[in-house]
């Protein structure tokens, strides 16, 4: 039988945002993990490396980068109509 995760467990996973961990988050993750195949999804997420911020990625790239910004409304018009 699997050991139930606790708030302490999720604090170790969400170490960069401990304020986001509360009883509701733990409840929602545990509930979703009970869906068929849900445990595998939750387990896979726990094995992911710590995400890198976009600024860190751009700094590592160290070459000029063109960033195109478009409003959501324009994107909606272009791709959804």
Buried (B, 14 or more C-beta within 10 A) or exposed (E): EEEEBEEEBBBEBEEEEEEEBEEEEBEEBBEEBEEEEBEEEBEEEEEEEEEEEEEEEEEEEEEEEEEEEEEEEEEEEEEEE
